[in-house]
Amino acid sequence: MLVTMRLSALFTVLCLVHPDPAWATARSSASGTSAAAPGRGEAPLNSTHANASVLACSALEGTFPTKLWVPGQANYTAENQHFWSPTDYASPLCVLTPSSASDVSTAVRILSRLKAKFAVRGGGHMPIPGYANINGGVLIALSDLGQLALANDSSYVSVGPGRRWEEVYAYLQPYGLIALGGRVGLVGVPGLLLGGGISFYSNQYGFAADNVIAYQVVLASGAIVTATASAYADLFWALKGGGNSFGIVTRFDLLTYSSPSICAGIMEYAGDQQQPFLAAVANFGQYGSADTKAAVIPSIFMLGALNTTVYTTALFYDTTANCSQPALSNFTALPAIANSYASTTLAAYVAGTDALIGDGTRQEFRVISSLATAAALQVVHDTFVQMVLDHIWDVDGIQASVAFQPVTSHFIQQGIAHGGNPQAVDVASAPYFWMVENFSWNSAADDAKIHAFALNVTSVIDAQLSAVGAKARYQYMNDAGSGQAIFQNYGAGNLAKLKAIRARYDPAKVYTDLMPGGWKVDLA
Ligand SMILES: Cc1cc2nc3c(=O)[nH]c(=O)nc-3n(C[C@H](O)[C@H](O)[C@H](O)COP(=O)(O)OP(=O)(O)OC[C@H]3O[C@@H](n4cnc5c(N)ncnc54)[C@H](O)[C@@H]3O)c2cc1C
């Protein structure tokens, strides 16, 4: 019952809140005054840049008459609102939907020559305003780069950046194969891979990006290159977690693994199960490496409308056999108010959960990183719950959660085994909890309040974790909020290496200055 009510609260109607700027007006009065007001975290476009945007949209329209969309057109609206959170809707002057790497290359050459600002959007699931959209500039929406092709020997699958993980899993299912990607199928392929990517299979095989064997990339020069462990090897390494500072990826080749069926589902527990639940999470955090086929996503879930807090976990086990697995028994033994854990396939599991997750509710993420100790869990739990109740419980539509993502030593070691990655997470201090706080609410009027609260609760918890000696350094880019230190916490001095690679492949800083949205190594 509670599950039904909670999930129905997730179905929110898309709010169409942004008036479209008139492309024709912008084009005729290239004064720059038509550029829309920036959102939080976005720099305003000055008149020079606005002029450049008008010229760029005009040039792109001439080159791509059937792939360039302007305000008032249905495709413009659909692409501009192809985001998980309405906080990401903006007012680009025009939207380009390239359908090949060659199109992307031509577009980058035009934008670079005209010094026009632009943004790149994959699946649109990074909820930081301005990270994958732009006011007054050009939005390159990758929706039509939809390649999906299994290699002749089935060892890898080539995937275009317009794909979502549910499509990749559904494509591979008839072959009994999987690739490492999102645990929610609606999430886009490119953003997840460029930040690392935590998969249900990460305890076995590492970050999703550790399992990429080739990236086709459009460089700032417009050149299209394929980066592998042996060609453009520095770029290949940088793309495994360096974000969008290096190029636009137009194809990912992903290792495949046999996993014809799995056990997966969600268990939900009432508030009185808090202590045994946290004990089960702590135990999995400590001993998760012992059985690498198991994965969990335990969460505190607070729902203002029902004035309630529940505990949930996704349970996962990579097996075609028995779902009763000792590694998960601390969770399955608890009395649950809902339980869908059963034999299924990855494609079927994500299709089922995707159907319950709607777009359209305002969202904010923030990360907390700790050693995998029971004390750390208790600190995060107690402080988060109390501060939400004290400060934002009255916000319209508020839902607040913390997902405790256990990260095992085996997970980290897989990155090393696959050739290393820029994150270089310290394996000596593993295991960890990489936690993501998620706030969702209804009204734009509450954006500032939620953002301020997210900053505050995170800094209070970070200080408390430091006080109990449980704070960990690495913070996961894809779950982070604006201003959190990401590349600064990569290990082995890798930030300097990333900056040098950025300078080598993009000396004019096209993907840093002209494409300002996203996590930038140069700004860290
Ligand atoms: C409901 C939900 C579930 C999630 N589950 C998981 C999970 O299981 N595991 C996990 O690791 N993360 C998860 N995440 C986080 C997710 O990995 C990030 O939000 C990720 O950025 C989403 O990728 P995207 O393509 O949808 O993002 P977008 O918002 O489209 O892009 C994110 C960033 O990548 C850049 N970018 C996109 N495509 C390209 C490209 N082709 N070339 C260069 N730059 C590009 C954009 O400019 C932007 O800065 C989840 C997020 C949500 C909202």
The ligand as an SDF file (V2000), in Angstrom:
LIG
                    3D

 53 58  0  0  0  0  0  0  0  0999 V2000
   17.1800    8.1400  -11.7630 C   0  0  0  0  0  0  0  0  0  0  0  0
   18.6770    8.0950  -11.8350 C   0  0  0  0  0  0  0  0  0  0  0  0
   19.3350    6.8970  -11.6600 C   0  0  0  0  0  0  0  0  0  0  0  0
   20.7220    6.8380  -11.7280 C   0  0  0  0  0  0  0  0  0  0  0  0
   21.3410    5.6320  -11.5710 N   0  0  0  0  0  0  0  0  0  0  0  0
   22.6940    5.5720  -11.6740 C   0  0  0  0  0  0  0  0  0  0  0  0
   23.3730    4.3270  -11.5770 C   0  0  0  0  0  0  0  0  0  0  0  0
   22.7870    3.2730  -11.3920 O   0  0  0  0  0  0  0  0  0  0  0  0
   24.7210    4.3340  -11.6740 N   0  0  0  0  0  0  0  0  0  0  0  0
   25.4400    5.4770  -11.8810 C   0  0  0  0  0  0  0  0  0  0  0  0
   26.6600    5.4180  -11.9540 O   0  0  0  0  0  0  0  0  0  0  0  0
   24.8220    6.6650  -12.0030 N   0  0  0  0  0  0  0  0  0  0  0  0
   23.4760    6.7390  -11.9050 C   0  0  0  0  0  0  0  0  0  0  0  0
   22.8580    7.9440  -12.0300 N   0  0  0  0  0  0  0  0  0  0  0  0
   23.6730    9.1440  -12.2680 C   0  0  0  0  0  0  0  0  0  0  0  0
   23.9750    9.2540  -13.7730 C   0  0  0  0  0  0  0  0  0  0  0  0
   25.1090    8.4610  -14.0610 O   0  0  0  0  0  0  0  0  0  0  0  0
   24.2810   10.7070  -14.1820 C   0  0  0  0  0  0  0  0  0  0  0  0
   23.1570   11.5010  -13.9460 O   0  0  0  0  0  0  0  0  0  0  0  0
   24.7030   10.7690  -15.6550 C   0  0  0  0  0  0  0  0  0  0  0  0
   25.2790   12.0260  -15.9140 O   0  0  0  0  0  0  0  0  0  0  0  0
   23.5350   10.5630  -16.5860 C   0  0  0  0  0  0  0  0  0  0  0  0
   23.9570   10.4740  -17.9160 O   0  0  0  0  0  0  0  0  0  0  0  0
   23.0850   11.1810  -19.0550 P   0  0  0  0  0  0  0  0  0  0  0  0
   23.6740   10.8740  -20.3720 O   0  0  0  0  0  0  0  0  0  0  0  0
   21.6510   10.8450  -18.8320 O   0  0  0  0  0  0  0  0  0  0  0  0
   23.3360   12.6760  -18.6170 O   0  0  0  0  0  0  0  0  0  0  0  0
   23.3080   14.1080  -19.3260 P   0  0  0  0  0  0  0  0  0  0  0  0
   22.6430   14.9860  -18.3340 O   0  0  0  0  0  0  0  0  0  0  0  0
   22.7760   14.0830  -20.7010 O   0  0  0  0  0  0  0  0  0  0  0  0
   24.8590   14.4230  -19.3930 O   0  0  0  0  0  0  0  0  0  0  0  0
   25.6730   14.4700  -18.2460 C   0  0  0  0  0  0  0  0  0  0  0  0
   26.9740   15.2160  -18.6110 C   0  0  0  0  0  0  0  0  0  0  0  0
   27.6820   14.4950  -19.6120 O   0  0  0  0  0  0  0  0  0  0  0  0
   27.9180   15.3100  -20.7610 C   0  0  0  0  0  0  0  0  0  0  0  0
   27.7390   14.4760  -21.9500 N   0  0  0  0  0  0  0  0  0  0  0  0
   26.6330   13.7680  -22.2650 C   0  0  0  0  0  0  0  0  0  0  0  0
   26.8500   13.0820  -23.3930 N   0  0  0  0  0  0  0  0  0  0  0  0
   28.1070   13.3600  -23.7930 C   0  0  0  0  0  0  0  0  0  0  0  0
   28.9130   12.9240  -24.8750 C   0  0  0  0  0  0  0  0  0  0  0  0
   28.4580   12.0400  -25.7760 N   0  0  0  0  0  0  0  0  0  0  0  0
   30.1730   13.4030  -24.9940 N   0  0  0  0  0  0  0  0  0  0  0  0
   30.6540   14.2890  -24.0740 C   0  0  0  0  0  0  0  0  0  0  0  0
   29.9300   14.7230  -23.0200 N   0  0  0  0  0  0  0  0  0  0  0  0
   28.6750   14.2510  -22.8820 C   0  0  0  0  0  0  0  0  0  0  0  0
   26.8930   16.4330  -20.6790 C   0  0  0  0  0  0  0  0  0  0  0  0
   27.3610   17.6030  -21.3300 O   0  0  0  0  0  0  0  0  0  0  0  0
   26.7220   16.6130  -19.1680 C   0  0  0  0  0  0  0  0  0  0  0  0
   27.6710   17.5030  -18.6380 O   0  0  0  0  0  0  0  0  0  0  0  0
   21.4680    8.0210  -11.9760 C   0  0  0  0  0  0  0  0  0  0  0  0
   20.8060    9.2260  -12.1690 C   0  0  0  0  0  0  0  0  0  0  0  0
   19.4330    9.2710  -12.0950 C   0  0  0  0  0  0  0  0  0  0  0  0
   18.7520   10.5850  -12.2810 C   0  0  0  0  0  0  0  0  0  0  0  0
  1  2  1  0
  2  3  1  0
  2 52  2  0
  3  4  2  0
  4  5  1  0
  4 50  1  0
  5  6  2  0
  6  7  1  0
  6 13  1  0
  7  8  2  0
  7  9  1  0
  9 10  1  0
 10 11  2  0
 10 12  1  0
 12 13  2  0
 13 14  1  0
 14 15  1  0
 14 50  1  0
 15 16  1  0
 16 17  1  0
 16 18  1  0
 18 19  1  0
 18 20  1  0
 20 21  1  0
 20 22  1  0
 22 23  1  0
 23 24  1  0
 24 25  2  0
 24 26  1  0
 24 27  1  0
 27 28  1  0
 28 29  2  0
 28 30  1  0
 28 31  1  0
 31 32  1  0
 32 33  1  0
 33 34  1  0
 33 48  1  0
 34 35  1  0
 35 36  1  0
 35 46  1  0
 36 37  1  0
 36 45  1  0
 37 38  2  0
 38 39  1  0
 39 40  1  0
 39 45  2  0
 40 41  1  0
 40 42  2  0
 42 43  1  0
 43 44  2  0
 44 45  1  0
 46 47  1  0
 46 48  1  0
 48 49  1  0
 50 51  2  0
 51 52  1  0
 52 53  1  0
M  END
$$$$
